[in-house]
Amino acid sequence: MLGLGLPEKFGGTGEPDPITLGLATEALAYGDVNVAAAPVQVGLVAARLAARVQPVPGGWRLTGEKIAITHATSAAVALVYARRDGSQGHHGISCFAVDLDAEGVTRSPMPGMGALPLCWGGLAFDEVFIPAGNLVGTEGRGFAGAMHHFDFSRPALGLLCLGAAQASLDEAVSWAKQREAFGRPIAAFQGVSFPLAEHATQMEAARWLCYRALWLRATGQPHTDLAAMCKWWPPQVAKEAIETAWVTHGNLGYSAESPLQQRYRDVASYLVADGTAAIQKRIIATSLLGKVATQ
């Protein structure tokens, strides 16, 4: 799963198109949200752009810190985007592969209320030496690489949430046919069936929004605004669908033994991870209105 979409020379499957990666992510999430996160988030372990690097003989020295980093307490290597001292804006930002067991690196666990297998935590770098060969891509072009990956990861994460929601909705439909009240299956009551119908509709619309963004990426067309739409709306659609699914199950759905409560907490993490709805709406507004939207 970690090799999905990576070159074969690095042990990957080759480079399938973004739609294939989206299909894989959605299918994996139907079984387990956290497993599905692996091929998407493997490229997103990084410290914030305020991290600084200084060139030294044989490489660089890195200083900086960041909280809420995926796989921070379990990964062997982190991709760190850091700014060269004296640079401004997105210029001067480079990407480095940093050995997390190197001298000067400190890890701090920060468990969330969900997505526990993703091993969230903080990373601190105190004058960490990075060998010259650990530069990823071109020096000073790290920002463009990060943004390019976000345009894939955002629709992929939308599909991840929708895969979990689809599993939950299917379970709710099955339960509604079995559970009886007043001598009839609860599926016969519109108070049960109509919300399920509404969520099925919204999930279908959200799913095709994500695949349209991935299709635009596959065909080399601009899709940053659609990727942002995929990040703020589908996770909300998914969270609300899962909530209805566990309410449909009653107390059983709320039980700690139910997969519904875990999916609900796991999907809720994506309301924040990789950028909140407010950040995504700012990206969309800038696409629609230009720089006036950010003034």
Secondary structure as UniProt FT lines:
FT   TURN            2..5
FT   HELIX           8..10
FT   HELIX           18..31
FT   HELIX           33..41
FT   TURN            42..43
FT   TURN            49..50
FT   STRAND          52..56
FT   TURN            57..58
FT   STRAND          59..69
FT   TURN            70..74
FT   STRAND          77..84
FT   TURN            85..86
FT   TURN            89..92
FT   STRAND          93..99
FT   TURN            100..101
FT   TURN            103..104
FT   STRAND          105..109
FT   HELIX           116..118
FT   STRAND          121..131
FT   HELIX           132..134
FT   STRAND          135..136
FT   TURN            139..140
FT   HELIX           142..178
FT   STRAND          180..181
FT   TURN            182..183
FT   STRAND          184..185
FT   HELIX           186..188
FT   HELIX           190..218
FT   TURN            219..220
FT   HELIX           224..248
FT   TURN            249..250
FT   HELIX           251..254
FT   TURN            256..257
FT   HELIX           259..268
FT   HELIX           269..271
FT   TURN            272..274
FT   HELIX           277..289
FT   HELIX           290..294
//
